[in-house]
C-alpha cells in the first residue's frame, strides 16, 4: 500500500497493489485491489531508458485524465532521475 497525492495536495488516496511479475530490468506488472492491471516496460536505449506504462483504466475518471496523470508521474520521475 502507498499514498499518492497531488503536489498541491488537492487530492490524494491510498492505493493497494499486488506485484504479479518482476523481471529485472525489463518488466514490472501489478494489479490494484480492484483487479485492474498496470504493466511497466523498460527498454534500454544506451544512455537512455524508454519506459512504457500499459494500464487498465478505471471506470470513474475519464481516460484522457488518467493518461495525463500517468504521463505527469513519468515526467516527474524523469526529472528526478536526471537530477541525481
DRENDO-1510 file (C-alpha; in Angstrom, 1 decimal, always signed):
<recs>
REC; n; res; u; v; w
REC; 1; UNK; +0.0; +0.0; +0.0 .
REC; 2; UNK; +1.1; +3.6; -0.6 .
REC; 3; UNK; -0.4; +7.0; -0.6 .
REC; 4; UNK; -0.5; +9.2; -3.7 .
REC; 5; UNK; -1.2; +12.9; -3.5 .
REC; 6; UNK; -1.3; +15.8; -5.9 .
REC; 7; UNK; +1.6; +18.3; -5.5 .
REC; 8; UNK; -0.9; +21.0; -4.5 .
REC; 9; UNK; -2.4; +18.5; -2.0 .
REC; 10; UNK; -5.9; +19.0; -3.6 .
REC; 11; UNK; -6.5; +15.3; -3.9 .
REC; 12; UNK; -4.9; +12.1; -2.7 .
REC; 13; UNK; -5.7; +8.5; -1.9 .
REC; 14; UNK; -4.2; +5.3; -0.6 .
REC; 15; UNK; -3.5; +2.6; -3.2 .
REC; 16; UNK; -3.1; -1.1; -2.6 .
REC; 17; UNK; -1.4; -3.2; -5.2 .
REC; 18; UNK; -0.1; -6.8; -5.5 .
REC; 19; UNK; +3.0; -7.4; -7.6 .
REC; 20; UNK; +2.5; -10.2; -10.2 .
REC; 21; UNK; +5.7; -10.2; -12.2 .
REC; 22; UNK; +9.1; -8.6; -11.7 .
REC; 23; UNK; +11.6; -9.3; -14.5 .
REC; 24; UNK; +14.6; -7.2; -13.7 .
REC; 25; UNK; +15.4; -5.0; -15.6 .
REC; 26; UNK; +12.6; -5.0; -18.2 .
REC; 27; UNK; +9.2; -5.5; -16.6 .
REC; 28; UNK; +7.1; -4.8; -13.5 .
REC; 29; UNK; +3.4; -5.9; -13.5 .
REC; 30; UNK; +1.0; -5.5; -10.7 .
REC; 31; UNK; -2.7; -5.3; -10.1 .
REC; 32; UNK; -4.7; -2.9; -8.0 .
REC; 33; UNK; -7.1; -4.1; -5.3 .
REC; 34; UNK; -9.9; -3.8; -7.9 .
REC; 35; UNK; -8.0; -6.2; -10.3 .
REC; 36; UNK; -7.0; -3.5; -12.8 .
REC; 37; UNK; -3.5; -4.2; -14.1 .
REC; 38; UNK; -0.6; -1.9; -14.7 .
REC; 39; UNK; +2.4; -3.1; -16.6 .
REC; 40; UNK; +5.7; -1.1; -16.8 .
REC; 41; UNK; +8.2; -2.0; -19.5 .
REC; 42; UNK; +11.7; -0.7; -19.5 .
REC; 43; UNK; +13.8; -0.7; -22.7 .
REC; 44; UNK; +17.5; +0.1; -22.6 .
REC; 45; UNK; +18.5; +2.6; -25.3 .
REC; 46; UNK; +22.1; +3.0; -24.4 .
REC; 47; UNK; +22.3; +6.2; -22.2 .
REC; 48; UNK; +18.5; +6.4; -22.1 .
REC; 49; UNK; +15.7; +4.2; -21.0 .
REC; 50; UNK; +12.3; +4.1; -22.6 .
REC; 51; UNK; +9.5; +3.5; -20.1 .
REC; 52; UNK; +6.1; +2.4; -21.3 .
REC; 53; UNK; +3.1; +2.1; -19.0 .
REC; 54; UNK; +0.1; -0.1; -20.0 .
REC; 55; UNK; -2.8; +0.1; -17.7 .
REC; 56; UNK; -6.4; -0.9; -17.3 .
REC; 57; UNK; -8.3; +2.4; -17.0 .
REC; 58; UNK; -10.6; +2.9; -14.0 .
REC; 59; UNK; -14.3; +3.5; -14.8 .
REC; 60; UNK; -14.9; +6.8; -12.9 .
REC; 61; UNK; -12.1; +9.0; -14.2 .
REC; 62; UNK; -12.0; +9.9; -18.0 .
REC; 63; UNK; -9.3; +8.0; -19.8 .
REC; 64; UNK; -7.6; +11.3; -21.0 .
REC; 65; UNK; -7.3; +12.5; -17.4 .
REC; 66; UNK; -5.8; +9.1; -16.4 .
REC; 67; UNK; -3.3; +9.3; -19.3 .
REC; 68; UNK; -2.3; +12.8; -18.2 .
REC; 69; UNK; -1.8; +11.8; -14.6 .
REC; 70; UNK; +0.4; +8.8; -15.5 .
REC; 71; UNK; +2.4; +10.9; -18.0 .
REC; 72; UNK; +2.9; +13.6; -15.4 .
REC; 73; UNK; +4.2; +10.9; -13.0 .
REC; 74; UNK; +6.6; +9.7; -15.7 .
REC; 75; UNK; +7.7; +13.2; -16.4 .
REC; 76; UNK; +8.4; +13.9; -12.7 .
REC; 77; UNK; +10.3; +10.6; -12.4 .
REC; 78; UNK; +12.4; +11.6; -15.4 .
REC; 79; UNK; +13.2; +15.0; -13.9 .
REC; 80; UNK; +14.1; +13.4; -10.6 .
REC; 81; UNK; +16.4; +10.7; -12.2 .
REC; 82; UNK; +18.2; +13.3; -14.3 .
REC; 83; UNK; +18.8; +15.4; -11.3 .
REC; 84; UNK; +20.7; +12.8; -9.3 .
</recs>
